[in-house]
């Protein structure tokens, strides 16, 4: 898993951005909790890569607050 590997490499955190979904966040969050969660000193940043069917360039969105996820 990317979270565990990044932590093992000594990284301070990792950002996860699935394509048009946040489905992978569940596994990433579980792995993050296993290495200590909020008190573990490793940061998990969650976002989504938005891919459009009309050729619009992709956008990677990392909401800054819980309210940023409200749709």
Order of alpha helices (4+ residues) and beta strands (2+ residues): alpha-beta-alpha-beta-beta
